[in-house]
Amino acid sequence: MIKKMKQINVIANNTLESRLISMASKNGVNGYTSMQAQGSGLSGLQSGISDGDSNIFFLFILTDAQAETFLVDLKKVIDKGHRLKVLITDIEILL
């Protein structure tokens, strides 16, 4: 069986890790994958030397309804001045 879902990838500063996990849980998301991320972009080099200089990458799989509310919460974080890169993809999962 194939199920249509949304995949939301978030790249954020490492200091936001627990906040993003709590937000996902609040929106009914009971699983995610995360890993440390390094790279360079508008905010400069993220080398991983310190928490303020480290990024985390999340992969969330959500229903359309969960995605709608989770994206509203992510936008609030962005509106408070935090830099997030949020990538949204329609996916199909083989169950």
Secondary structure as the mmCIF struct_conf table of DSSP 4:
data_model
#
loop_
_struct_conf.conf_type_id
_struct_conf.id
_struct_conf.beg_label_comp_id
_struct_conf.beg_label_asym_id
_struct_conf.beg_label_seq_id
_struct_conf.end_label_comp_id
_struct_conf.end_label_asym_id
_struct_conf.end_label_seq_id
STRN STRN1 ILE A 2 ASN A 13
HELX_RH_3T_P HELX_RH_3T_P1 ASN A 14 LEU A 16
HELX_RH_AL_P HELX_RH_AL_P1 GLU A 17 LYS A 26
TURN_TY1_P TURN_TY1_P1 ASN A 27 GLY A 28
STRN STRN2 THR A 33 ALA A 37
STRN STRN3 GLY A 39 GLY A 41
TURN_TY1_P TURN_TY1_P2 LEU A 42 SER A 43
STRN STRN4 GLY A 44 GLN A 46
BEND BEND1 GLY A 48 SER A 50
HELX_RH_3T_P HELX_RH_3T_P2 ASP A 51 ASP A 53
STRN STRN5 ASN A 55 LEU A 62
HELX_RH_AL_P HELX_RH_AL_P2 ASP A 64 ASP A 79
TURN_TY1_P TURN_TY1_P3 LYS A 80 GLY A 81
STRN STRN6 LEU A 84 LEU A 94
#
